[in-house]
């Protein structure tokens, strides 16, 4: 990827080493988000999750028409 190339050239490392580091970072981030619901890379980004409640089935008005809507289960989404 372009990110791995940029880091490799900046720090005089092999692209394969940098891509392994990025893969490890992704797996650690996934594990942290699943357990704690939050993962932060200081100065860059924060990934949070939130609980989205279930929706009931029924009729709703959309664009001036009545639409039948299916029920959806509750789920956790990335904010």
C-alpha positions in Angstrom: 0.0 0.0 0.0 1.0 3.6 -0.2 1.1 4.0 3.5 3.6 1.1 3.9 5.8 2.6 1.1 5.8 6.0 2.7 6.8 4.7 6.1 9.4 2.3 4.6 11.2 5.1 2.7 11.0 7.5 5.6 12.5 5.1 8.1 14.8 3.1 5.7 13.0 -0.2 6.4 11.8 -2.9 4.1 8.2 -2.6 2.9 7.5 -6.2 4.1 8.5 -5.3 7.7 6.3 -2.2 7.6 3.3 -4.1 6.3 3.8 -6.7 9.1 3.8 -3.9 11.6 0.6 -2.4 10.1 -1.1 -5.9 10.1 -0.2 -6.3 13.8 -1.6 -2.8 14.6 -4.8 -3.7 12.8 -5.2 -6.9 14.8 -4.5 -5.2 18.1 -6.9 -2.5 17.2 -9.6 -5.0 16.4 -9.1 -6.9 19.7 -9.2 -3.7 21.7 -12.3 -2.4 20.0 -14.1 -5.7 20.6 -13.1 -5.8 24.3 -13.1 -2.2 25.5 -15.2 -0.5 22.7 -12.5 2.1 22.1 -9.1 2.2 20.5 -6.9 5.4 20.2 -3.8 6.1 18.2 -2.6 9.3 20.0 -2.5 12.3 17.6 -4.1 10.4 14.8 -7.5 8.9 15.5 -9.9 7.2 17.9 -12.3 4.4 17.0 -15.4 4.0 19.2 -18.4 1.7 19.1 -21.9 2.4 20.1 -25.0 0.2 20.7 -27.7 0.7 18.1 -31.1 -0.4 19.5 -33.5 -2.8 17.7 -36.2 -1.3 15.4 -39.7 -2.6 15.3 -41.5 -3.6 12.1 -44.3 -1.4 10.9 -45.3 1.3 8.5 -43.4 4.6 8.1 -43.8 7.6 5.9 -40.9 8.1 3.5 -40.9 10.6 0.6 -44.7 11.1 0.9 -45.5 7.3 0.7 -46.2 4.7 3.3 -43.5 2.1 3.4 -43.5 -1.3 5.1 -40.3 -1.7 7.2 -38.9 -5.0 8.5 -37.8 -5.4 12.1 -34.0 -5.2 12.7 -32.1 -6.7 15.6 -29.9 -4.6 18.0 -26.2 -4.3 16.9 -22.9 -2.6 17.7 -21.6 -0.1 15.1 -18.5 1.9 14.8 -19.1 5.6 15.5 
